[in-house]
């Protein structure tokens, strides 16, 4: 590029992207055939056809409550990904996405799996200890310990006291040690579950916090187990009682939620074929309370780590069938440990993240300075609406200024995108900003759909 061309380019940085150039960058879904092409998030519509980013790009969808994120982006994206035969792991508050898409996907030959935290008596069973226990039985103690550490962190450390985190970390060490001790002591074919851990805790420490000598002796035979439990075992009586109280409080939902504990006793799901066969996992969560959000976050973390293990086992480090995480209400979930690293490394494994957030402040509260790393790894941004001035100013600055020094898209203009018309600001890779119009889910199915009944646990 010569000087004249550079000056011309710099003088036109703040401009709108043309529809033609943007469409040339995207894929026309009319050409997509399962197994031959790849799908993606809908970014542009032209003459009744959706155009998607079929590359290995992560996407950030930003919209406050009531901005139609699910109807304009999430449900259409699931349908388009299904058209291309890609696998999905979908966080689904209120089961809206499941109700609208699962029946059609099952009819298309998808394996449909449902982890239902709203009503655990319906859907599949998921035992988060099944994967690490399998590694433990195989003698892969390092990998088993890594998965157990993730479980302890997600269940105990999702919320940590800022005033005195000592008790939370002691409770996390206690859970880590109890799980590994359960693995060591297990003699049944059924394996180990959360119920097993709770029973072991009651047996190891009585109501006064006194320690069972036999179990203490068993723990002392394994240095890792003992080092995890010793902080509780050797603590003064009052300190030990306080650690146990924090542990019990963190694990209470498994004590009073019988259906949840029973659902997590067994395991009817497997991630072994998700990268080979088209599969959809739905994580159905209550949207009115966050009690079980940490379990959803644990599944996301555990599934990703296990998928990385499976990808490495293929010999090429990647999957034949692309796997898409469609994470609605992502910023409402507890912090997923190492997520910035996860999103950075996913692309080379044919894993793609689509993150739906209500609030940038919420994202920053979860991930602090690493929130910027997460955002910067998303090649596509779809902005629907927000009242956060800092976010609005950031997006306005990203769009750039015109030759007269005025912003291409002002903060005020960003607040007046018409949701009834499906208007959204699109920042796609290195292309210029573009105001797109996204079609409602009714555009795809004319408002006609069937609901796939949940399986009763006794049916499985």
Secondary structure, DSSP 8 states (H G I E B T S, - for coil): --HHHHHHHHHTSS----HHHHHHHSEEGGG--TTTS----EEEEETTEEEE--SS-EEEEEE-TTS-HIIIIIHHHHHHHHHTT-EEEEEEETTHHHHHHHHHHHHTT-EEEEEESSSTTBS----TTHHHHHHHHTT-HHHHHHHHHHHHHHHHSSS--SS-THHHHHHHHHHHHHHHHHHHH--SSS---HHHHHHHHHHHB-TT--B-HHHHHHHHTSHHHHHHHHHHHTS-HHHHHHHHHHHHHHTHHHHH-HHHHHHTTS-----TTTTTS-EEEEEEE-SS--TTHHHHHHHHHHHHHHHHHHHHHTSSSS-SS-EEEEETTGGGS---TTHHHHHHHSGGGTEEEEEEES-HHHHHHHHTTHHHHHHHTEEEEEEEE---HHHHHHHHHHH-B-TTS-BSS-HHHHTT--GGGTEEEEEETTS--EEEE---THHHHTT--------BGGG-
